[in-house]
Amino acid sequence: MRRKHENAEELILRVLRELGEANINAIRRKTGLNYYLLIKVLESLVSRGVVVERRIGRLRVFATRLTGGQRTA
């Protein structure tokens, strides 16, 4: 399972770099990952500070983080 998680991280980060920022459904469509695995990996990335999350109402939007706390464009 650990290997699958690592591959999912790489895939999610690649998609976020490509899109700049995206909600869960957009990431799921681009990656083809299972919703629950996607949530688990995104929460791990956020807790480690690799990805930032912001909420717009009920919508959760994710983006990669550059060093210095800046989001990617």
CHARMM-style PDB file with segment names, atoms N, HN, CA, C and O in Angstrom:
ATOM      1  N   MET     1       0.822  -1.195   0.000  1.00  0.00      PROA
ATOM      2  CA  MET     1       0.000   0.000   0.000  1.00  0.00      PROA
ATOM      3  C   MET     1       0.867   1.260   0.000  1.00  0.00      PROA
ATOM      4  O   MET     1       0.496   2.268  -0.601  1.00  0.00      PROA
ATOM      5  N   ARG     2       2.005   1.206   0.664  1.00  0.00      PROA
ATOM      6  HN  ARG     2       2.306   0.387   1.153  1.00  0.00      PROA
ATOM      7  CA  ARG     2       2.880   2.372   0.730  1.00  0.00      PROA
ATOM      8  C   ARG     2       3.302   2.817  -0.669  1.00  0.00      PROA
ATOM      9  O   ARG     2       3.323   4.013  -0.959  1.00  0.00      PROA
ATOM     10  N   ARG     3       3.632   1.879  -1.520  1.00  0.00      PROA
ATOM     11  HN  ARG     3       3.615   0.908  -1.284  1.00  0.00      PROA
ATOM     12  CA  ARG     3       4.062   2.221  -2.878  1.00  0.00      PROA
ATOM     13  C   ARG     3       2.939   2.903  -3.657  1.00  0.00      PROA
ATOM     14  O   ARG     3       3.185   3.862  -4.388  1.00  0.00      PROA
ATOM     15  N   LYS     4       1.722   2.418  -3.505  1.00  0.00      PROA
ATOM     16  HN  LYS     4       1.522   1.638  -2.911  1.00  0.00      PROA
ATOM     17  CA  LYS     4       0.578   3.013  -4.178  1.00  0.00      PROA
ATOM     18  C   LYS     4       0.383   4.456  -3.711  1.00  0.00      PROA
ATOM     19  O   LYS     4       0.077   5.340  -4.511  1.00  0.00      PROA
ATOM     20  N   HSD     5       0.562   4.680  -2.418  1.00  0.00      PROA
ATOM     21  HN  HSD     5       0.811   3.962  -1.769  1.00  0.00      PROA
ATOM     22  CA  HSD     5       0.428   6.015  -1.836  1.00  0.00      PROA
ATOM     23  C   HSD     5       1.478   6.961  -2.421  1.00  0.00      PROA
ATOM     24  O   HSD     5       1.164   8.104  -2.754  1.00  0.00      PROA
ATOM     25  N   GLU     6       2.723   6.491  -2.547  1.00  0.00      PROA
ATOM     26  HN  GLU     6       2.978   5.563  -2.275  1.00  0.00      PROA
ATOM     27  CA  GLU     6       3.794   7.318  -3.111  1.00  0.00      PROA
ATOM     28  C   GLU     6       3.526   7.659  -4.569  1.00  0.00      PROA
ATOM     29  O   GLU     6       3.751   8.794  -4.990  1.00  0.00      PROA
ATOM     30  N   ASN     7       3.050   6.696  -5.341  1.00  0.00      PROA
ATOM     31  HN  ASN     7       2.866   5.774  -4.999  1.00  0.00      PROA
ATOM     32  CA  ASN     7       2.721   6.965  -6.742  1.00  0.00      PROA
ATOM     33  C   ASN     7       1.575   7.954  -6.851  1.00  0.00      PROA
ATOM     34  O   ASN     7       1.579   8.815  -7.731  1.00  0.00      PROA
ATOM     35  N   ALA     8       0.592   7.838  -5.965  1.00  0.00      PROA
ATOM     36  HN  ALA     8       0.588   7.139  -5.251  1.00  0.00      PROA
ATOM     37  CA  ALA     8      -0.545   8.756  -5.962  1.00  0.00      PROA
ATOM     38  C   ALA     8      -0.077  10.173  -5.639  1.00  0.00      PROA
ATOM     39  O   ALA     8      -0.560  11.133  -6.240  1.00  0.00      PROA
ATOM     40  N   GLU     9       0.855  10.316  -4.700  1.00  0.00      PROA
ATOM     41  HN  GLU     9       1.248   9.536  -4.211  1.00  0.00      PROA
ATOM     42  CA  GLU     9       1.405  11.639  -4.368  1.00  0.00      PROA
ATOM     43  C   GLU     9       2.033  12.287  -5.587  1.00  0.00      PROA
ATOM     44  O   GLU     9       1.763  13.450  -5.890  1.00  0.00      PROA
ATOM     45  N   GLU    10       2.862  11.541  -6.278  1.00  0.00      PROA
ATOM     46  HN  GLU    10       3.081  10.597  -6.032  1.00  0.00      PROA
ATOM     47  CA  GLU    10       3.530  12.073  -7.470  1.00  0.00      PROA
ATOM     48  C   GLU    10       2.515  12.504  -8.519  1.00  0.00      PROA
ATOM     49  O   GLU    10       2.655  13.564  -9.129  1.00  0.00      PROA
ATOM     50  N   LEU    11       1.502  11.687  -8.726  1.00  0.00      PROA
ATOM     51  HN  LEU    11       1.388  10.825  -8.231  1.00  0.00      PROA
ATOM     52  CA  LEU    11       0.471  11.977  -9.722  1.00  0.00      PROA
ATOM     53  C   LEU    11      -0.319  13.231  -9.343  1.00  0.00      PROA
ATOM     54  O   LEU    11      -0.563  14.089 -10.191  1.00  0.00      PROA
ATOM     55  N   ILE    12      -0.714  13.339  -8.093  1.00  0.00      PROA
ATOM     56  HN  ILE    12      -0.515  12.642  -7.404  1.00  0.00      PROA
ATOM     57  CA  ILE    12      -1.470  14.504  -7.618  1.00  0.00      PROA
ATOM     58  C   ILE    12      -0.637  15.772  -7.743  1.00  0.00      PROA
ATOM     59  O   ILE    12      -1.134  16.799  -8.207  1.00  0.00      PROA
ATOM     60  N   LEU    13       0.621  15.707  -7.333  1.00  0.00      PROA
ATOM     61  HN  LEU    13       1.024  14.873  -6.957  1.00  0.00      PROA
ATOM     62  CA  LEU    13       1.488  16.889  -7.436  1.00  0.00      PROA
ATOM     63  C   LEU    13       1.681  17.315  -8.882  1.00  0.00      PROA
ATOM     64  O   LEU    13       1.700  18.511  -9.176  1.00  0.00      PROA
ATOM     65  N   ARG    14       1.822  16.365  -9.779  1.00  0.00      PROA
ATOM     66  HN  ARG    14       1.805  15.394  -9.540  1.00  0.00      PROA
ATOM     67  CA  ARG    14       1.971  16.681 -11.201  1.00  0.00      PROA
ATOM     68  C   ARG    14       0.720  17.403 -11.715  1.00  0.00      PROA
ATOM     69  O   ARG    14       0.827  18.389 -12.444  1.00  0.00      PROA
ATOM     70  N   VAL    15      -0.453  16.916 -11.337  1.00  0.00      PROA
ATOM     71  HN  VAL    15      -0.540  16.115 -10.744  1.00  0.00      PROA
ATOM     72  CA  VAL    15      -1.709  17.537 -11.766  1.00  0.00      PROA
ATOM     73  C   VAL    15      -1.843  18.940 -11.180  1.00  0.00      PROA
ATOM     74  O   VAL    15      -2.244  19.865 -11.886  1.00  0.00      PROA
ATOM     75  N   LEU    16      -1.513  19.111  -9.903  1.00  0.00      PROA
ATOM     76  HN  LEU    16      -1.187  18.360  -9.330  1.00  0.00      PROA
ATOM     77  CA  LEU    16      -1.611  20.435  -9.297  1.00  0.00      PROA
ATOM     78  C   LEU    16      -0.632  21.421  -9.910  1.00  0.00      PROA
ATOM     79  O   LEU    16      -0.957  22.599 -10.055  1.00  0.00      PROA
ATOM     80  N   ARG    17       0.550  20.968 -10.269  1.00  0.00      PROA
ATOM     81  HN  ARG    17       0.813  20.010 -10.151  1.00  0.00      PROA
ATOM     82  CA  ARG    17       1.503  21.863 -10.951  1.00  0.00      PROA
ATOM     83  C   ARG    17       0.964  22.258 -12.327  1.00  0.00      PROA
ATOM     84  O   ARG    17       1.144  23.392 -12.770  1.00  0.00      PROA
ATOM     85  N   GLU    18       0.310  21.322 -12.989  1.00  0.00      PROA
ATOM     86  HN  GLU    18       0.164  20.401 -12.629  1.00  0.00      PROA
ATOM     87  CA  GLU    18      -0.252  21.591 -14.316  1.00  0.00      PROA
ATOM     88  C   GLU    18      -1.437  22.562 -14.238  1.00  0.00      PROA
ATOM     89  O   GLU    18      -1.536  23.492 -15.038  1.00  0.00      PROA
ATOM     90  N   LEU    19      -2.330  22.339 -13.271  1.00  0.00      PROA
ATOM     91  HN  LEU    19      -2.249  21.583 -12.621  1.00  0.00      PROA
ATOM     92  CA  LEU    19      -3.552  23.143 -13.177  1.00  0.00      PROA
ATOM     93  C   LEU    19      -3.382  24.412 -12.337  1.00  0.00      PROA
ATOM     94  O   LEU    19      -4.175  25.345 -12.462  1.00  0.00      PROA
ATOM     95  N   GLY    20      -2.369  24.452 -11.498  1.00  0.00      PROA
ATOM     96  HN  GLY    20      -1.725  23.694 -11.397  1.00  0.00      PROA
ATOM     97  CA  GLY    20      -2.192  25.582 -10.593  1.00  0.00      PROA
ATOM     98  C   GLY    20      -2.944  25.348  -9.305  1.00  0.00      PROA
ATOM     99  O   GLY    20      -2.328  25.255  -8.243  1.00  0.00      PROA
ATOM    100  N   GLU    21      -4.254  25.251  -9.369  1.00  0.00      PROA
ATOM    101  HN  GLU    21      -4.754  25.327 -10.231  1.00  0.00      PROA
ATOM    102  CA  GLU    21      -5.069  24.870  -8.224  1.00  0.00      PROA
ATOM    103  C   GLU    21      -6.294  24.143  -8.746  1.00  0.00      PROA
ATOM    104  O   GLU    21      -6.724  24.360  -9.879  1.00  0.00      PROA
ATOM    105  N   ALA    22      -6.856  23.273  -7.903  1.00  0.00      PROA
ATOM    106  HN  ALA    22      -6.506  23.097  -6.982  1.00  0.00      PROA
ATOM    107  CA  ALA    22      -7.992  22.473  -8.353  1.00  0.00      PROA
ATOM    108  C   ALA    22      -8.768  21.941  -7.161  1.00  0.00      PROA
ATOM    109  O   ALA    22      -8.221  21.765  -6.072  1.00  0.00      PROA
ATOM    110  N   ASN    23     -10.056  21.687  -7.386  1.00  0.00      PROA
ATOM    111  HN  ASN    23     -10.499  21.830  -8.271  1.00  0.00      PROA
ATOM    112  CA  ASN    23     -10.847  21.066  -6.342  1.00  0.00      PROA
ATOM    113  C   ASN    23     -10.710  19.540  -6.440  1.00  0.00      PROA
ATOM    114  O   ASN    23     -10.096  19.019  -7.372  1.00  0.00      PROA
ATOM    115  N   ILE    24     -11.280  18.851  -5.485  1.00  0.00      PROA
ATOM    116  HN  ILE    24     -11.779  19.274  -4.728  1.00  0.00      PROA
ATOM    117  CA  ILE    24     -11.128  17.398  -5.403  1.00  0.00      PROA
ATOM    118  C   ILE    24     -11.636  16.703  -6.663  1.00  0.00      PROA
ATOM    119  O   ILE    24     -10.981  15.798  -7.180  1.00  0.00      PROA
ATOM    120  N   ASN    25     -12.796  17.118  -7.158  1.00  0.00      PROA
ATOM    121  HN  ASN    25     -13.329  17.853  -6.738  1.00  0.00      PROA
ATOM    122  CA  ASN    25     -13.350  16.445  -8.337  1.00  0.00      PROA
ATOM    123  C   ASN    25     -12.487  16.647  -9.581  1.00  0.00      PROA
ATOM    124  O   ASN    25     -12.339  15.727 -10.386  1.00  0.00      PROA
ATOM    125  N   ALA    26     -11.922  17.830  -9.745  1.00  0.00      PROA
ATOM    126  HN  ALA    26     -12.042  18.577  -9.091  1.00  0.00      PROA
ATOM    127  CA  ALA    26     -11.050  18.072 -10.897  1.00  0.00      PROA
ATOM    128  C   ALA    26      -9.794  17.206 -10.803  1.00  0.00      PROA
ATOM    129  O   ALA    26      -9.340  16.652 -11.804  1.00  0.00      PROA
ATOM    130  N   ILE    27      -9.234  17.093  -9.593  1.00  0.00      PROA
ATOM    131  HN  ILE    27      -9.603  17.544  -8.780  1.00  0.00      PROA
ATOM    132  CA  ILE    27      -8.046  16.255  -9.405  1.00  0.00      PROA
ATOM    133  C   ILE    27      -8.396  14.793  -9.655  1.00  0.00      PROA
ATOM    134  O   ILE    27      -7.629  14.065 -10.286  1.00  0.00      PROA
ATOM    135  N   ARG    28      -9.558  14.365  -9.158  1.00  0.00      PROA
ATOM    136  HN  ARG    28     -10.180  14.957  -8.646  1.00  0.00      PROA
ATOM    137  CA  ARG    28      -9.985  12.978  -9.347  1.00  0.00      PROA
ATOM    138  C   ARG    28     -10.154  12.644 -10.831  1.00  0.00      PROA
ATOM    139  O   ARG    28      -9.737  11.579 -11.288  1.00  0.00      PROA
ATOM    140  N   ARG    29     -10.765  13.557 -11.569  1.00  0.00      PROA
ATOM    141  HN  ARG    29     -11.104  14.421 -11.197  1.00  0.00      PROA
ATOM    142  CA  ARG    29     -10.958  13.312 -13.011  1.00  0.00      PROA
ATOM    143  C   ARG    29      -9.622  13.216 -13.745  1.00  0.00      PROA
ATOM    144  O   ARG    29      -9.443  12.350 -14.601  1.00  0.00      PROA
ATOM    145  N   LYS    30      -8.679  14.111 -13.408  1.00  0.00      PROA
ATOM    146  HN  LYS    30      -8.824  14.815 -12.712  1.00  0.00      PROA
ATOM    147  CA  LYS    30      -7.377  14.117 -14.100  1.00  0.00      PROA
ATOM    148  C   LYS    30      -6.511  12.917 -13.730  1.00  0.00      PROA
ATOM    149  O   LYS    30      -5.765  12.406 -14.565  1.00  0.00      PROA
ATOM    150  N   THR    31      -6.609  12.461 -12.465  1.00  0.00      PROA
ATOM    151  HN  THR    31      -7.215  12.877 -11.786  1.00  0.00      PROA
ATOM    152  CA  THR    31      -5.742  11.373 -12.012  1.00  0.00      PROA
ATOM    153  C   THR    31      -6.370  10.003 -12.165  1.00  0.00      PROA
ATOM    154  O   THR    31      -5.660   9.013 -12.341  1.00  0.00      PROA
ATOM    155  N   GLY    32      -7.707   9.929 -12.100  1.00  0.00      PROA
ATOM    156  HN  GLY    32      -8.285  10.733 -11.957  1.00  0.00      PROA
ATOM    157  CA  GLY    32      -8.384   8.638 -12.126  1.00  0.00      PROA
ATOM    158  C   GLY    32      -8.298   7.892 -10.799  1.00  0.00      PROA
ATOM    159  O   GLY    32      -8.635   6.710 -10.729  1.00  0.00      PROA
ATOM    160  N   LEU    33      -7.846   8.578  -9.741  1.00  0.00      PROA
ATOM    161  HN  LEU    33      -7.572   9.538  -9.798  1.00  0.00      PROA
ATOM    162  CA  LEU    33      -7.690   7.930  -8.437  1.00  0.00      PROA
ATOM    163  C   LEU    33      -9.030   7.779  -7.735  1.00  0.00      PROA
ATOM    164  O   LEU    33      -9.954   8.563  -7.953  1.00  0.00      PROA
ATOM    165  N   ASN    34      -9.123   6.769  -6.899  1.00  0.00      PROA
ATOM    166  HN  ASN    34      -8.373   6.132  -6.722  1.00  0.00      PROA
ATOM    167  CA  ASN    34     -10.268   6.547  -6.039  1.00  0.00      PROA
ATOM    168  C   ASN    34     -10.412   7.747  -5.107  1.00  0.00      PROA
ATOM    169  O   ASN    34      -9.415   8.277  -4.616  1.00  0.00      PROA
ATOM    170  N   TYR    35     -11.648   8.177  -4.864  1.00  0.00      PROA
ATOM    171  HN  TYR    35     -12.458   7.747  -5.263  1.00  0.00      PROA
ATOM    172  CA  TYR    35     -11.926   9.353  -4.045  1.00  0.00      PROA
ATOM    173  C   TYR    35     -11.285   9.258  -2.659  1.00  0.00      PROA
ATOM    174  O   TYR    35     -10.667  10.215  -2.194  1.00  0.00      PROA
ATOM    175  N   TYR    36     -11.428   8.114  -2.005  1.00  0.00      PROA
ATOM    176  HN  TYR    36     -11.930   7.336  -2.382  1.00  0.00      PROA
ATOM    177  CA  TYR    36     -10.924   7.977  -0.635  1.00  0.00      PROA
ATOM    178  C   TYR    36      -9.398   7.980  -0.584  1.00  0.00      PROA
ATOM    179  O   TYR    36      -8.820   8.534   0.351  1.00  0.00      PROA
ATOM    180  N   LEU    37      -8.743   7.380  -1.558  1.00  0.00      PROA
ATOM    181  HN  LEU    37      -9.212   6.930  -2.317  1.00  0.00      PROA
ATOM    182  CA  LEU    37      -7.277   7.441  -1.624  1.00  0.00      PROA
ATOM    183  C   LEU    37      -6.845   8.881  -1.891  1.00  0.00      PROA
ATOM    184  O   LEU    37      -5.888   9.363  -1.286  1.00  0.00      PROA
ATOM    185  N   LEU    38      -7.531   9.553  -2.774  1.00  0.00      PROA
ATOM    186  HN  LEU    38      -8.309   9.161  -3.265  1.00  0.00      PROA
ATOM    187  CA  LEU    38      -7.215  10.944  -3.098  1.00  0.00      PROA
ATOM    188  C   LEU    38      -7.301  11.827  -1.855  1.00  0.00      PROA
ATOM    189  O   LEU    38      -6.401  12.629  -1.607  1.00  0.00      PROA
ATOM    190  N   ILE    39      -8.371  11.690  -1.071  1.00  0.00      PROA
ATOM    191  HN  ILE    39      -9.102  11.038  -1.273  1.00  0.00      PROA
ATOM    192  CA  ILE    39      -8.546  12.473   0.152  1.00  0.00      PROA
ATOM    193  C   ILE    39      -7.420  12.178   1.137  1.00  0.00      PROA
ATOM    194  O   ILE    39      -6.849  13.094   1.728  1.00  0.00      PROA
ATOM    195  N   LYS    40      -7.104  10.896   1.309  1.00  0.00      PROA
ATOM    196  HN  LYS    40      -7.568  10.152   0.829  1.00  0.00      PROA
ATOM    197  CA  LYS    40      -6.057  10.493   2.248  1.00  0.00      PROA
ATOM    198  C   LYS    40      -4.710  11.110   1.858  1.00  0.00      PROA
ATOM    199  O   LYS    40      -3.992  11.633   2.710  1.00  0.00      PROA
ATOM    200  N   VAL    41      -4.376  11.045   0.580  1.00  0.00      PROA
ATOM    201  HN  VAL    41      -4.960  10.620  -0.112  1.00  0.00      PROA
ATOM    202  CA  VAL    41      -3.096  11.576   0.107  1.00  0.00      PROA
ATOM    203  C   VAL    41      -3.071  13.103   0.198  1.00  0.00      PROA
ATOM    204  O   VAL    41      -2.065  13.677   0.616  1.00  0.00      PROA
ATOM    205  N   LEU    42      -4.161  13.766  -0.186  1.00  0.00      PROA
ATOM    206  HN  LEU    42      -4.978  13.300  -0.525  1.00  0.00      PROA
ATOM    207  CA  LEU    42      -4.213  15.227  -0.094  1.00  0.00      PROA
ATOM    208  C   LEU    42      -4.058  15.683   1.353  1.00  0.00      PROA
ATOM    209  O   LEU    42      -3.329  16.639   1.620  1.00  0.00      PROA
ATOM    210  N   GLU    43      -4.723  15.024   2.284  1.00  0.00      PROA
ATOM    211  HN  GLU    43      -5.315  14.247   2.068  1.00  0.00      PROA
ATOM    212  CA  GLU    43      -4.602  15.399   3.696  1.00  0.00      PROA
ATOM    213  C   GLU    43      -3.171  15.213   4.193  1.00  0.00      PROA
ATOM    214  O   GLU    43      -2.677  16.013   4.987  1.00  0.00      PROA
ATOM    215  N   SER    44      -2.508  14.156   3.725  1.00  0.00      PROA
ATOM    216  HN  SER    44      -2.910  13.505   3.080  1.00  0.00      PROA
ATOM    217  CA  SER    44      -1.109  13.922   4.087  1.00  0.00      PROA
ATOM    218  C   SER    44      -0.220  15.041   3.523  1.00  0.00      PROA
ATOM    219  O   SER    44       0.652  15.552   4.226  1.00  0.00      PROA
ATOM    220  N   LEU    45      -0.436  15.414   2.277  1.00  0.00      PROA
ATOM    221  HN  LEU    45      -1.144  14.999   1.706  1.00  0.00      PROA
ATOM    222  CA  LEU    45       0.355  16.473   1.648  1.00  0.00      PROA
ATOM    223  C   LEU    45       0.136  17.816   2.344  1.00  0.00      PROA
ATOM    224  O   LEU    45       1.078  18.589   2.518  1.00  0.00      PROA
ATOM    225  N   VAL    46      -1.108  18.093   2.739  1.00  0.00      PROA
ATOM    226  HN  VAL    46      -1.873  17.465   2.598  1.00  0.00      PROA
ATOM    227  CA  VAL    46      -1.413  19.338   3.444  1.00  0.00      PROA
ATOM    228  C   VAL    46      -0.735  19.339   4.812  1.00  0.00      PROA
ATOM    229  O   VAL    46      -0.147  20.345   5.209  1.00  0.00      PROA
ATOM    230  N   SER    47      -0.811  18.224   5.535  1.00  0.00      PROA
ATOM    231  HN  SER    47      -1.289  17.406   5.212  1.00  0.00      PROA
ATOM    232  CA  SER    47      -0.221  18.173   6.879  1.00  0.00      PROA
ATOM    233  C   SER    47       1.297  18.321   6.845  1.00  0.00      PROA
ATOM    234  O   SER    47       1.897  18.796   7.809  1.00  0.00      PROA
ATOM    235  N   ARG    48       1.917  17.917   5.741  1.00  0.00      PROA
ATOM    236  HN  ARG    48       1.429  17.531   4.958  1.00  0.00      PROA
ATOM    237  CA  ARG    48       3.371  18.046   5.596  1.00  0.00      PROA
ATOM    238  C   ARG    48       3.764  19.401   5.000  1.00  0.00      PROA
ATOM    239  O   ARG    48       4.952  19.710   4.909  1.00  0.00      PROA
ATOM    240  N   GLY    49       2.782  20.213   4.594  1.00  0.00      PROA
ATOM    241  HN  GLY    49       1.817  19.963   4.668  1.00  0.00      PROA
ATOM    242  CA  GLY    49       3.067  21.546   4.072  1.00  0.00      PROA
ATOM    243  C   GLY    49       3.459  21.580   2.607  1.00  0.00      PROA
ATOM    244  O   GLY    49       3.934  22.604   2.116  1.00  0.00      PROA
ATOM    245  N   VAL    50       3.267  20.475   1.907  1.00  0.00      PROA
ATOM    246  HN  VAL    50       2.882  19.643   2.306  1.00  0.00      PROA
ATOM    247  CA  VAL    50       3.615  20.409   0.482  1.00  0.00      PROA
ATOM    248  C   VAL    50       2.514  21.054  -0.360  1.00  0.00      PROA
ATOM    249  O   VAL    50       2.776  21.647  -1.407  1.00  0.00      PROA
ATOM    250  N   VAL    51       1.285  20.924   0.117  1.00  0.00      PROA
ATOM    251  HN  VAL    51       1.072  20.443   0.967  1.00  0.00      PROA
ATOM    252  CA  VAL    51       0.106  21.433  -0.588  1.00  0.00      PROA
ATOM    253  C   VAL    51      -0.662  22.323   0.386  1.00  0.00      PROA
ATOM    254  O   VAL    51      -0.707  22.044   1.585  1.00  0.00      PROA
ATOM    255  N   VAL    52      -1.266  23.392  -0.131  1.00  0.00      PROA
ATOM    256  HN  VAL    52      -1.229  23.618  -1.104  1.00  0.00      PROA
ATOM    257  CA  VAL    52      -2.132  24.249   0.675  1.00  0.00      PROA
ATOM    258  C   VAL    52      -3.579  24.015   0.279  1.00  0.00      PROA
ATOM    259  O   VAL    52      -3.890  23.710  -0.872  1.00  0.00      PROA
ATOM    260  N   GLU    53      -4.451  24.167   1.262  1.00  0.00      PROA
ATOM    261  HN  GLU    53      -4.198  24.416   2.197  1.00  0.00      PROA
ATOM    262  CA  GLU    53      -5.888  23.999   1.024  1.00  0.00      PROA
ATOM    263  C   GLU    53      -6.593  25.272   1.432  1.00  0.00      PROA
ATOM    264  O   GLU    53      -6.272  25.867   2.461  1.00  0.00      PROA
ATOM    265  N   ARG    54      -7.553  25.691   0.628  1.00  0.00      PROA
ATOM    266  HN  ARG    54      -7.814  25.209  -0.208  1.00  0.00      PROA
ATOM    267  CA  ARG    54      -8.418  26.792   1.037  1.00  0.00      PROA
ATOM    268  C   ARG    54      -9.850  26.384   0.733  1.00  0.00      PROA
ATOM    269  O   ARG    54     -10.115  25.606  -0.183  1.00  0.00      PROA
ATOM    270  N   ARG    55     -10.749  26.919   1.510  1.00  0.00      PROA
ATOM    271  HN  ARG    55     -10.533  27.552   2.254  1.00  0.00      PROA
ATOM    272  CA  ARG    55     -12.160  26.588   1.347  1.00  0.00      PROA
ATOM    273  C   ARG    55     -12.913  27.782   0.789  1.00  0.00      PROA
ATOM    274  O   ARG    55     -12.721  28.926   1.199  1.00  0.00      PROA
ATOM    275  N   ILE    56     -13.774  27.466  -0.161  1.00  0.00      PROA
ATOM    276  HN  ILE    56     -13.930  26.536  -0.494  1.00  0.00      PROA
ATOM    277  CA  ILE    56     -14.703  28.454  -0.718  1.00  0.00      PROA
ATOM    278  C   ILE    56     -16.081  27.866  -0.471  1.00  0.00      PROA
ATOM    279  O   ILE    56     -16.579  27.069  -1.265  1.00  0.00      PROA
ATOM    280  N   GLY    57     -16.695  28.268   0.642  1.00  0.00      PROA
ATOM    281  HN  GLY    57     -16.290  28.916   1.288  1.00  0.00      PROA
ATOM    282  CA  GLY    57     -17.939  27.624   1.055  1.00  0.00      PROA
ATOM    283  C   GLY    57     -17.645  26.173   1.406  1.00  0.00      PROA
ATOM    284  O   GLY    57     -16.818  25.898   2.276  1.00  0.00      PROA
ATOM    285  N   ARG    58     -18.313  25.249   0.737  1.00  0.00      PROA
ATOM    286  HN  ARG    58     -18.985  25.473   0.030  1.00  0.00      PROA
ATOM    287  CA  ARG    58     -18.068  23.822   0.958  1.00  0.00      PROA
ATOM    288  C   ARG    58     -16.983  23.273   0.044  1.00  0.00      PROA
ATOM    289  O   ARG    58     -16.526  22.146   0.234  1.00  0.00      PROA
ATOM    290  N   LEU    59     -16.573  24.044  -0.929  1.00  0.00      PROA
ATOM    291  HN  LEU    59     -16.945  24.960  -1.083  1.00  0.00      PROA
ATOM    292  CA  LEU    59     -15.583  23.610  -1.911  1.00  0.00      PROA
ATOM    293  C   LEU    59     -14.170  23.671  -1.318  1.00  0.00      PROA
ATOM    294  O   LEU    59     -13.776  24.683  -0.739  1.00  0.00      PROA
ATOM    295  N   ARG    60     -13.424  22.590  -1.468  1.00  0.00      PROA
ATOM    296  HN  ARG    60     -13.744  21.767  -1.938  1.00  0.00      PROA
ATOM    297  CA  ARG    60     -12.025  22.536  -1.014  1.00  0.00      PROA
ATOM    298  C   ARG    60     -11.137  22.658  -2.240  1.00  0.00      PROA
ATOM    299  O   ARG    60     -11.237  21.851  -3.164  1.00  0.00      PROA
ATOM    300  N   VAL    61     -10.268  23.662  -2.255  1.00  0.00      PROA
ATOM    301  HN  VAL    61     -10.186  24.318  -1.504  1.00  0.00      PROA
ATOM    302  CA  VAL    61      -9.371  23.913  -3.383  1.00  0.00      PROA
ATOM    303  C   VAL    61      -7.941  23.703  -2.902  1.00  0.00      PROA
ATOM    304  O   VAL    61      -7.558  24.174  -1.832  1.00  0.00      PROA
ATOM    305  N   PHE    62      -7.157  22.989  -3.707  1.00  0.00      PROA
ATOM    306  HN  PHE    62      -7.468  22.606  -4.577  1.00  0.00      PROA
ATOM    307  CA  PHE    62      -5.787  22.642  -3.346  1.00  0.00      PROA
ATOM    308  C   PHE    62      -4.819  23.219  -4.361  1.00  0.00      PROA
ATOM    309  O   PHE    62      -5.145  23.350  -5.541  1.00  0.00      PROA
ATOM    310  N   ALA    63      -3.619  23.566  -3.891  1.00  0.00      PROA
ATOM    311  HN  ALA    63      -3.355  23.460  -2.932  1.00  0.00      PROA
ATOM    312  CA  ALA    63      -2.552  24.063  -4.756  1.00  0.00      PROA
ATOM    313  C   ALA    63      -1.221  23.651  -4.145  1.00  0.00      PROA
ATOM    314  O   ALA    63      -1.126  23.452  -2.934  1.00  0.00      PROA
ATOM    315  N   THR    64      -0.189  23.521  -4.980  1.00  0.00      PROA
ATOM    316  HN  THR    64      -0.265  23.683  -5.964  1.00  0.00      PROA
ATOM    317  CA  THR    64       1.137  23.208  -4.456  1.00  0.00      PROA
ATOM    318  C   THR    64       1.707  24.449  -3.792  1.00  0.00      PROA
ATOM    319  O   THR    64       1.288  25.573  -4.070  1.00  0.00      PROA
ATOM    320  N   ARG    65       2.663  24.223  -2.917  1.00  0.00      PROA
ATOM    321  HN  ARG    65       3.003  23.310  -2.691  1.00  0.00      PROA
ATOM    322  CA  ARG    65       3.286  25.325  -2.184  1.00  0.00      PROA
ATOM    323  C   ARG    65       4.755  25.415  -2.606  1.00  0.00      PROA
ATOM    324  O   ARG    65       5.455  24.404  -2.670  1.00  0.00      PROA
ATOM    325  N   LEU    66       5.206  26.624  -2.889  1.00  0.00      PROA
ATOM    326  HN  LEU    66       4.638  27.445  -2.837  1.00  0.00      PROA
ATOM    327  CA  LEU    66       6.619  26.866  -3.145  1.00  0.00      PROA
ATOM    328  C   LEU    66       7.308  27.153  -1.830  1.00  0.00      PROA
ATOM    329  O   LEU    66       6.647  27.465  -0.840  1.00  0.00      PROA
ATOM    330  N   THR    67       8.611  27.053  -1.802  1.00  0.00      PROA
ATOM    331  HN  THR    67       9.149  26.800  -2.606  1.00  0.00      PROA
ATOM    332  CA  THR    67       9.347  27.443  -0.591  1.00  0.00      PROA
ATOM    333  C   THR    67       9.080  28.921  -0.333  1.00  0.00      PROA
ATOM    334  O   THR    67       8.962  29.713  -1.268  1.00  0.00      PROA
ATOM    335  N   GLY    68       8.988  29.273   0.911  1.00  0.00      PROA
ATOM    336  HN  GLY    68       9.083  28.629   1.670  1.00  0.00      PROA
ATOM    337  CA  GLY    68       8.640  30.639   1.269  1.00  0.00      PROA
ATOM    338  C   GLY    68       7.150  30.828   1.447  1.00  0.00      PROA
ATOM    339  O   GLY    68       6.696  31.947   1.690  1.00  0.00      PROA
ATOM    340  N   GLY    69       6.368  29.744   1.331  1.00  0.00      PROA
ATOM    341  HN  GLY    69       6.737  28.836   1.134  1.00  0.00      PROA
ATOM    342  CA  GLY    69       4.937  29.821   1.605  1.00  0.00      PROA
ATOM    343  C   GLY    69       4.100  30.381   0.477  1.00  0.00      PROA
ATOM    344  O   GLY    69       2.921  30.669   0.684  1.00  0.00      PROA
ATOM    345  N   GLN    70       4.664  30.548  -0.714  1.00  0.00      PROA
ATOM    346  HN  GLN    70       5.622  30.315  -0.882  1.00  0.00      PROA
ATOM    347  CA  GLN    70       3.898  31.063  -1.838  1.00  0.00      PROA
ATOM    348  C   GLN    70       3.306  29.919  -2.628  1.00  0.00      PROA
ATOM    349  O   GLN    70       3.950  28.888  -2.823  1.00  0.00      PROA
ATOM    350  N   ARG    71       2.076  30.100  -3.082  1.00  0.00      PROA
ATOM    351  HN  ARG    71       1.552  30.937  -2.923  1.00  0.00      PROA
ATOM    352  CA  ARG    71       1.454  29.094  -3.934  1.00  0.00      PROA
ATOM    353  C   ARG    71       1.959  29.250  -5.350  1.00  0.00      PROA
ATOM    354  O   ARG    71       2.409  30.322  -5.755  1.00  0.00      PROA
ATOM    355  N   THR    72       1.875  28.155  -6.103  1.00  0.00      PROA
ATOM    356  HN  THR    72       1.509  27.284  -5.775  1.00  0.00      PROA
ATOM    357  CA  THR    72       2.250  28.238  -7.512  1.00  0.00      PROA
ATOM    358  C   THR    72       1.162  28.985  -8.264  1.00  0.00      PROA
ATOM    359  O   THR    72       0.013  29.028  -7.825  1.00  0.00      PROA
ATOM    360  N   ALA    73       1.521  29.568  -9.389  1.00  0.00      PROA
ATOM    361  HN  ALA    73       2.455  29.533  -9.746  1.00  0.00      PROA
ATOM    362  CA  ALA    73       0.546  30.319 -10.202  1.00  0.00      PROA
ATOM    363  C   ALA    73      -0.312  29.395 -11.013  1.00  0.00      PROA
ATOM    364  OT1 ALA    73      -1.184  29.852 -11.752  1.00  0.00      PROA
TER     365      ALA     73
END
